[in-house]
């Protein structure tokens, strides 16, 4: 009887195995999320009261949206960016963890004056990029946008929400 149970168990194990064949790979699961751009408003660049260009902006003004920023985005539409709005002027620092796009940053005072710019920040950079002075707004743009615009320190921005 013991011998019969042993044979039956052995047959079950052999019959249920797939031999030396590796298991078929599971279907790939899409884990990469791409968050689409949401046009919340517009932002205009001025030099000496002359309009340089107007772009669409997504506004990040709460902790959650400011912390996420442009992470998990693989592209930005042409002439668009993300405007980070802070409650008051303060020294700011940004990093690029989980950000797949190279970006330009515009550091903006509460008056709308361009304080400074940081260009061609590489994707996934973990070092903090500082504002080097108090700012209330930070604008993230696709890398190269600032060179095409010719923006300089002291230029002005004005922004508004969509109605």
Contact map, one row per residue, 1 for C-alpha under 8 A:
1111100000000000000000000000000000000000000000000000000000000000000000000000000000000000000000000000000000000000000000000000000000000000000000000000000000000000000
1111110000000000000000000000000000000000000000000000000000000000000000000000000000000000000000000000000000000000000000000000000000000000000000000000000000000000000
1111111000000000000000000000000000000000000000000000000000000000000000000000000000000000000000000000000000000000000000000000000000000000000000000000000000000000000
1111111100000000000000000000000000000000000000000000000000000000000000000000000000000000000000000000000000000000000000000000000000000000000000000000000000000000000
1111111110000000000000000000000000000000000000000000000000000000000000000000000000000000000000000000000000000000000000000000000000000000000000000000000000000000000
0111111111000000000000000000000000000000000000000000000000000000000000000000000000000000000000000000000000000000000000000000000000000000000000000000000000000000000
0011111111100000000000000000000000000000000000000000000000000000000000000000000000000000000000000000000000000000000000000000000000000000000000000000000000000000000
0001111111110000000000000000000000000000000000000000000000000000000000000000000000000000000000000000000000000000000000000000000000000000000000000000000000000000000
0000111111111000000000000000000000000000000000000000000000000000000000000000000000000000000000000000000000000000000000000000000000000000000000000000000000000000000
0000011111111100000000000000000000000000000000000000000000000000000000000000000000000000000000000000000000000000000000000000000000000000000000000000000000000000000
0000001111111110000000000000000000000000000000000000000000000000000000000000000000000000000000000000000000000000000000000000000000000000000000000000000000000000000
0000000111111111000000000000000000000000000000000000000000000000000000000000000000000000000000000000000000000000000000000000000000000000000000000000000000000000000
0000000011111111100000000000000000000000000000000000000000000000000000000000000000000000000000000000000000000000000000000000000000000000000000000000000000000000000
0000000001111111101000000000000000000000000000000000000000000000000000000000000000000000000000000000000000000000000000000000000000000000000000000000000000000000000
0000000000111111110000000000000000000000000000000000000000000000000000000000000000000000000000000000000000000000000000000000000000000000000000000000000000000000000
0000000000011111110000000000000000000000000000000000000000000000000000000000000000000000000000000000000000000000000000000000000000000000000000000000000000000000000
0000000000001111111000000000000000000000000000000000000000000000000000000000000000000000000000000000000000000000000000000000000000000000000000000000000000000000000
0000000000000011111111000000000000000000000000000000000000000000000000000000000000000000000000000000000000000000000000000000000000000000000000000000000000000000000
0000000000000100111110000000000000000000000000000000000000000000000000000000000000000000000000000000000000000000000000000000000000000000000000000000000000000000000
0000000000000000011111000000000000000000000000000000000000000000000000000000000000000000000000000000000000000000000000000000000000000000000000000000000000000000000
0000000000000000011111100000000000000000000000000000000000000000000000000000000000000000000000000000000000000000000000000000000000000000000000000000000000000000000
0000000000000000010111110000000000000000000000000000000000000000000000000000000000000000000000000000000000000000000000000000000000000000000000000000000000000000000
0000000000000000000011111000000000000000000000000000000000000000000000000000000000000000000000000000000000000000000000000000000000000000000000000000000000000000000
0000000000000000000001111100000000000000000000000000000000000000000000000000000000000000000000000000000000000000000000000000000000000000000000000000000000000000000
0000000000000000000000111110000000000000000000000000000000000000000000000000000000000000000000000000000000000000000000000000000000000000000000000000000000000000000
0000000000000000000000011111000000000000000000000000000000000000000000000000000000000000000000000000000000000000000000000000000000000000000000000000000000000000000
0000000000000000000000001111100000000000000000000000000000000000000000000000000000000000000000000000000000000000000000000000000000000000000000000000000000000000000
0000000000000000000000000111110000000000000000000000000000000000000000000000000000000000000000000000000000000000000000000000000000000000000000000000000000000000000
0000000000000000000000000011111000000000000000000000000000000000000000000000000000000000000000000000000000000000000000000000000000000000000000000000000000000000000
0000000000000000000000000001111110000000000000000000000000000000000000000000000000000000000000000000000000000000000000000000000000000000000000000000000000000000000
0000000000000000000000000000111110000000000000000000000000000000000000000000000000000000000000000000000000000000000000000000000000000000000000000000000000000000000
0000000000000000000000000000011111000000000000000000000000000000000000010000000000000000000000000000000000000000000000000000000000000000000000000000000000000000000
0000000000000000000000000000011111100000000000000000000000000000000000011000000000000000000000000000000000000000000000000000000000000000000000000000000000000000000
0000000000000000000000000000000111110000000000000000000000000000000000011100000000000000000000000000000000000000000000000000000000000000000000000000000000000000000
0000000000000000000000000000000011111000000000000000000000000000000000011000000000000000000000000000000000000000000000000000000000000000000000000000000000000000000
0000000000000000000000000000000001111100000000000000000000000000000000001000000000000000000000000000000000000000000000000000000000000000000000000000000000000000000
0000000000000000000000000000000000111110000000000000000001000000000000000001100000000000000000000000000000000000000000000000000000000000000000000000000000000000000
0000000000000000000000000000000000011111000000000000000011000000000000000000000000000000000000000000000000000000000000000000000000000000000000000000000000000000000
0000000000000000000000000000000000001111110000000000000111000000000000000000000000000000000000000000000000000000000000000000000000000000000000000000000000000000010
0000000000000000000000000000000000000111110000000000000111100000000000000000000000000000000000000000000000000000000000000000000000000000000000000000000000000000110
0000000000000000000000000000000000000011111000000000000111100000000000000000000000000000000000000000000000000000000000000000000000000000000000000000000000000011110
0000000000000000000000000000000000000011111100000000011110000000000000000000000000000000000000000000000000000000000000000000000000000000000000000000000000000011110
0000000000000000000000000000000000000000111110000000011110000000000000000000000000000000000000000000000000000000000000000000000000000000000000000000000000001111000
0000000000000000000000000000000000000000011111000011111000000000000000000000000000000000000000000000000000000000000000000000000000000000000000000000000000001110000
0000000000000000000000000000000000000000001111100011110000000000000000000000000000000000000000000000000000000000000000000000000000000000000000000000000000111100000
0000000000000000000000000000000000000000000111111111100000000000000000000000000000000000000000000000000000000000000000000000000000000000000000000000000000111000000
0000000000000000000000000000000000000000000011111111000000000000000000000000000000000000000000000000000000000000000000000000000000000000000000000000000000110000000
0000000000000000000000000000000000000000000001111100000000000000000000000000000000000000000000000000000000000000000000000000000000000000000000000000000000100000000
0000000000000000000000000000000000000000000001111110000000000000000000000000000000000000000000000000000000000000000000000000000000000000000000000000000000000000000
0000000000000000000000000000000000000000000001111111000000000000000000000000000000000000000000000000000000000000000000000000000000000000000000000000000000000000000
0000000000000000000000000000000000000000000111101111110000000000000000000000000000000000000000000000000000000000000000000000000000000000000000000000000000000000000
0000000000000000000000000000000000000000000111100111110000000000000000000000000000000000000000000000000000000000000000000000000000000000000000000000100000000000000
0000000000000000000000000000000000000000000111000011111000000000000000000000000000000000000000000000000000000000000000000000000000000000000000000000100000000000000
0000000000000000000000000000000000000000011110000011111100000000000000000000001000000000000000000000000000000000000000000000000000000000000000000000000000000000000
0000000000000000000000000000000000000000011100000000111110000000000000000000001110000000000000000000000000000000000000000000000000000000000000000000000000000000000
0000000000000000000000000000000000000011111000000000011111000000000000000000001110000000000000000000000000000000000000000000000000000000000000000000000000000000000
0000000000000000000000000000000000000111111000000000001111100000000000000000000111100000000000000000000000000000000000000000000000000000000000000000000000000000000
0000000000000000000000000000000000001111100000000000000111110000000000000000000111100000000000000000000000000000000000000000000000000000000000000000000000000000000
0000000000000000000000000000000000000001100000000000000011111000000000000000000001111000000000000000000000000000000000000000000000000000000000000000000000000000000
0000000000000000000000000000000000000000000000000000000001111100110010000000000001111000000000000000000000000000000000000000000000000000000000000000000000000000000
0000000000000000000000000000000000000000000000000000000000111110110000000000000000011100000000000000000000000000000000000000000000000000000000000000000000000000000
0000000000000000000000000000000000000000000000000000000000011111110000000000000000000000000000000000000000000000000000000000000000000000000000000000000000000000000
0000000000000000000000000000000000000000000000000000000000001111111000000000000000000000000000000000000000000000000000000000000000000000000000000000000000000000000
0000000000000000000000000000000000000000000000000000000000000111111100000000000000000000000000000000000000000000000000000000000000000000000000000000000000000000000
0000000000000000000000000000000000000000000000000000000000011111111110000000000000000000000000000000000000000000000000000000000000000000000000000000000000000000000
0000000000000000000000000000000000000000000000000000000000011111111110000000000000010000000000000000000000000000000000000000000000000000000000000000000000000000000
0000000000000000000000000000000000000000000000000000000000000011111110000000000000000000000000000000000000000000000000000000000000000000000000000000000000000000000
0000000000000000000000000000000000000000000000000000000000000001111111100000000000000000000000000000000000000000000000000000000000000000000000000000000000000000000
0000000000000000000000000000000000000000000000000000000000010000111111100000000001000000000000000000000000000000000000000000000000000000000000000000000000000000000
0000000000000000000000000000000000000000000000000000000000000000000111111000000001000000000000000010000000000000000000000000000000000000000000000000000000000000000
0000000000000000000000000000000000000000000000000000000000000000000111111000000000000000000000011111000000000000000000000000000000000000000000000000000000000000000
0000000000000000000000000000000111100000000000000000000000000000000001111100000000000000000000000111000000000000000000000000000000000000000000000000000000000000000
0000000000000000000000000000000011110000000000000000000000000000000001111111000000000000000000000011100000000000000000000000000000000000000000000000000000000000000
0000000000000000000000000000000001000000000000000000000000000000000000011111000000000000000000000001100000000000000000000000000000000000000000000000000000000000000
0000000000000000000000000000000000000000000000000000000000000000000000001111100000000000000000000000100000000000000000000000000000000000000000000000000000000000000
0000000000000000000000000000000000001000000000000000000000000000000000001111110110000000000000000000000000000000000000000000000000000000000001000000000000000000000
0000000000000000000000000000000000001000000000000000000000000000000000000011111100000000000000000000000000000000000000000000000000000000000000000000000000000000000
0000000000000000000000000000000000000000000000000000000000000000000000000001111100000000000000000000000000000000000000000000000000000000000000000000000000000000000
0000000000000000000000000000000000000000000000000000011100000000000000000000111110000000000000000000000000000000000000000000000000000000000000000000000000000000000
0000000000000000000000000000000000000000000000000000001111000000000000000001111111000000000000000000000000000000000000000000000000000000000010000000000000000000000
0000000000000000000000000000000000000000000000000000001111000000000000000001001111100000000000000000000000000000000000000000000000000000001111000000000000000000000
0000000000000000000000000000000000000000000000000000000011110000000011000000000111110000000000000000000000000000000000000000000000000000001110000000000000000000000
0000000000000000000000000000000000000000000000000000000011110000000000000000000011111000000000000000000000000000000000000000000000000000111100000000000000000000000
0000000000000000000000000000000000000000000000000000000000111000010000000000000001111100000000000000000000000000000000000000000000000000111000000000000000000000000
0000000000000000000000000000000000000000000000000000000000111000000000000000000000111110000000000000000000000000000000000000000000000001110000000000000000000000000
0000000000000000000000000000000000000000000000000000000000001000000000000000000000011111100000000000000000000000000000000000000000000001100000000000000000000000000
0000000000000000000000000000000000000000000000000000000000000000000000000000000000001111100000000000000000000000000000000000000000000001000000000000000000000000000
0000000000000000000000000000000000000000000000000000000000000000000000000000000000000111110000000000000000000100000000000000000000000011000000000000000000000000000
0000000000000000000000000000000000000000000000000000000000000000000000000000000000000111111000000000000000001100000000000000000000000111100000000000000000000000000
0000000000000000000000000000000000000000000000000000000000000000000000000000000000000001111100000000000000000000000000000000000000001111000000000000000000000000000
0000000000000000000000000000000000000000000000000000000000000000000000000000000000000000111110000000000000000000000000000000000001111110000000000000000000000000000
0000000000000000000000000000000000000000000000000000000000000000000000000000000000000000011111000000000000000000000000000000000001111110000000000000000000000000000
0000000000000000000000000000000000000000000000000000000000000000000000000000000000000000001111100000000000000000000000000000000111100000000000000000000000000000000
0000000000000000000000000000000000000000000000000000000000000000000000000000000000000000000111110000000000000000000000000000000111000000000000000000000000000000000
0000000000000000000000000000000000000000000000000000000000000000000000000000000000000000000011111000000000000000000000000000111110000000000000000000000000000000000
0000000000000000000000000000000000000000000000000000000000000000000000100000000000000000000001111110000000000000000000000111111100000000000000000000000000000000000
0000000000000000000000000000000000000000000000000000000000000000000000100000000000000000000000111110000000000000000000000011110000000000000000000000000000000000000
0000000000000000000000000000000000000000000000000000000000000000000000110000000000000000000000011111000000000000000000000011000000000000000000000000000000000000000
0000000000000000000000000000000000000000000000000000000000000000000001111000000000000000000000011111110000000000000000000011000000000000000000000000000000000000000
0000000000000000000000000000000000000000000000000000000000000000000000111100000000000000000000000111110000000000000000000011000000000000000000000000000000000000000
0000000000000000000000000000000000000000000000000000000000000000000000001110000000000000000000000011111000000000000000000110000000000000000001100000000000000000000
0000000000000000000000000000000000000000000000000000000000000000000000000000000000000000000000000011111100000000000000011110000000000000000001100000000000000000000
0000000000000000000000000000000000000000000000000000000000000000000000000000000000000000000000000000111110000000000000111110000000000000000111110000000000000000000
0000000000000000000000000000000000000000000000000000000000000000000000000000000000000000000000000000011111000000000011111000000000000000000111111100000000000000000
0000000000000000000000000000000000000000000000000000000000000000000000000000000000000000000000000000001111100000000011100000000000000000011110000000000000000000000
0000000000000000000000000000000000000000000000000000000000000000000000000000000000000000000000000000000111110000011111000000000000000000011100000000000000000000000
0000000000000000000000000000000000000000000000000000000000000000000000000000000000000000000000000000000011111000011110000000000000100010111000000000000000000000000
0000000000000000000000000000000000000000000000000000000000000000000000000000000000000000000000000000000001111111111100000000000000000011111000000000000000000000000
0000000000000000000000000000000000000000000000000000000000000000000000000000000000000000100000000000000000111111111000000000000000000111100000000000000000000000000
0000000000000000000000000000000000000000000000000000000000000000000000000000000000000001100000000000000000011111100000000000000000000011100000000000000000000000000
0000000000000000000000000000000000000000000000000000000000000000000000000000000000000000000000000000000000011111100000000000000000000000000000000000000000000000000
0000000000000000000000000000000000000000000000000000000000000000000000000000000000000000000000000000000000011111110000000000000000000000000000000000000000011100000
0000000000000000000000000000000000000000000000000000000000000000000000000000000000000000000000000000000000011111111000000000000000000000000000000000000011111000000
0000000000000000000000000000000000000000000000000000000000000000000000000000000000000000000000000000000001111001111110000000000000000000000000000000000111111000000
0000000000000000000000000000000000000000000000000000000000000000000000000000000000000000000000000000000001111000111110000000000000001010000000000000000011000000000
0000000000000000000000000000000000000000000000000000000000000000000000000000000000000000000000000000000001110000011111000000000000100000000000000000000110000000000
0000000000000000000000000000000000000000000000000000000000000000000000000000000000000000000000000000000111100000011111100000000000000000000000000000000010000000000
0000000000000000000000000000000000000000000000000000000000000000000000000000000000000000000000000000000111000000000111111000000000000000000000000000000000000000000
0000000000000000000000000000000000000000000000000000000000000000000000000000000000000000000000000000001110000000000011111000000000000000000000110100000000000000000
0000000000000000000000000000000000000000000000000000000000000000000000000000000000000000000000000000011100000000000001111100000000000000000000110000000000000000000
0000000000000000000000000000000000000000000000000000000000000000000000000000000000000000000000000000011100000000000001111110100000000000000000100000000000000000000
0000000000000000000000000000000000000000000000000000000000000000000000000000000000000000000000010000111000000000000000011111100000000000000000000000000000000000000
0000000000000000000000000000000000000000000000000000000000000000000000000000000000000000000000011111111000000000000000001111100000000000000000000000000000000000000
0000000000000000000000000000000000000000000000000000000000000000000000000000000000000000000000011111000000000000000000000111110000000000000000000000000000000000000
0000000000000000000000000000000000000000000000000000000000000000000000000000000000000000000000111000000000000000000000001111111000000000000000000000000000000000000
0000000000000000000000000000000000000000000000000000000000000000000000000000000000000000000000111000000000000000000000000001111100000000000000000000000000000000000
0000000000000000000000000000000000000000000000000000000000000000000000000000000000000000000000110000000000000000000000000000111110000000000000000000000000000000000
0000000000000000000000000000000000000000000000000000000000000000000000000000000000000000000011110000000000000000000000000000011111000000000000000000000000000000000
0000000000000000000000000000000000000000000000000000000000000000000000000000000000000000000011100000000000000000000000000000001111100000000000000000000000000000000
0000000000000000000000000000000000000000000000000000000000000000000000000000000000000000001111000000000000000000000000000000000111110000000000000000000000000000000
0000000000000000000000000000000000000000000000000000000000000000000000000000000000000000001110000000000000100000000100000000000011111110000000000000000000000000000
0000000000000000000000000000000000000000000000000000000000000000000000000000000000000000001100000000000000000000000000000000000001111100000000000000000000000000000
0000000000000000000000000000000000000000000000000000000000000000000000000000000000000000011100000000000000000000001000000000000000111110000000000000000000000000000
0000000000000000000000000000000000000000000000000000000000000000000000000000000000000000111100000000000000001000000000000000000000111111000000000000000000000000000
0000000000000000000000000000000000000000000000000000000000000000000000000000000000000001111100000000000000111100001000000000000000101111110000000000000000000000000
0000000000000000000000000000000000000000000000000000000000000000000000000000000000001111110000000000000000011100000000000000000000000111110000000000000000000000000
0000000000000000000000000000000000000000000000000000000000000000000000000000000000111100100000000000000000111100000000000000000000000011111000000000000000000000000
0000000000000000000000000000000000000000000000000000000000000000000000000000000000111000000000000000000011110000000000000000000000000011111100000000000000000000000
0000000000000000000000000000000000000000000000000000000000000000000000000000000011110000000000000000000011110000000000000000000000000000111110000000000000000000000
0000000000000000000000000000000000000000000000000000000000000000000000000000000011100000000000000000001111000000000000000000000000000000011111000000000000000000000
0000000000000000000000000000000000000000000000000000000000000000000000000000000111000000000000000000001110000000000000000000000000000000001111101100000000000000000
0000000000000000000000000000000000000000000000000000000000000000000000000001000010000000000000000000111100000000000000000000000000000000000111111000000000000000000
0000000000000000000000000000000000000000000000000000000000000000000000000000000000000000000000000000111100000000000000111000000000000000000011111100000000000000000
0000000000000000000000000000000000000000000000000000000000000000000000000000000000000000000000000000001100000000000000110000000000000000000001111111000000000000000
0000000000000000000000000000000000000000000000000000000000000000000000000000000000000000000000000000000100000000000000000000000000000000000011111111100000000000000
0000000000000000000000000000000000000000000000000000000000000000000000000000000000000000000000000000000100000000000000100000000000000000000010111111111000000000000
0000000000000000000000000000000000000000000000000000000000000000000000000000000000000000000000000000000000000000000000000000000000000000000000011111111000000000000
0000000000000000000000000000000000000000000000000000000000000000000000000000000000000000000000000000000000000000000000000000000000000000000000011111110000000000000
0000000000000000000000000000000000000000000000000001100000000000000000000000000000000000000000000000000000000000000000000000000000000000000000001111111000000000000
0000000000000000000000000000000000000000000000000000000000000000000000000000000000000000000000000000000000000000000000000000000000000000000000000111111100000000000
0000000000000000000000000000000000000000000000000000000000000000000000000000000000000000000000000000000000000000000000000000000000000000000000000110111110100000000
0000000000000000000000000000000000000000000000000000000000000000000000000000000000000000000000000000000000000000010100000000000000000000000000000000011111100000000
0000000000000000000000000000000000000000000000000000000000000000000000000000000000000000000000000000000000000000111110000000000000000000000000000000001111100000000
0000000000000000000000000000000000000000000000000000000000000000000000000000000000000000000000000000000000000000111000000000000000000000000000000000000111110000000
0000000000000000000000000000000000000000000011110000000000000000000000000000000000000000000000000000000000000000110000000000000000000000000000000000001111111000000
0000000000000000000000000000000000000000000011100000000000000000000000000000000000000000000000000000000000000001110000000000000000000000000000000000000001111100000
0000000000000000000000000000000000000000001111000000000000000000000000000000000000000000000000000000000000000001110000000000000000000000000000000000000000111110000
0000000000000000000000000000000000000000001110000000000000000000000000000000000000000000000000000000000000000001000000000000000000000000000000000000000000011111000
0000000000000000000000000000000000000000111100000000000000000000000000000000000000000000000000000000000000000000000000000000000000000000000000000000000000001111100
0000000000000000000000000000000000000000111000000000000000000000000000000000000000000000000000000000000000000000000000000000000000000000000000000000000000000111110
0000000000000000000000000000000000000001110000000000000000000000000000000000000000000000000000000000000000000000000000000000000000000000000000000000000000000011111
0000000000000000000000000000000000000011110000000000000000000000000000000000000000000000000000000000000000000000000000000000000000000000000000000000000000000001111
0000000000000000000000000000000000000000000000000000000000000000000000000000000000000000000000000000000000000000000000000000000000000000000000000000000000000000111
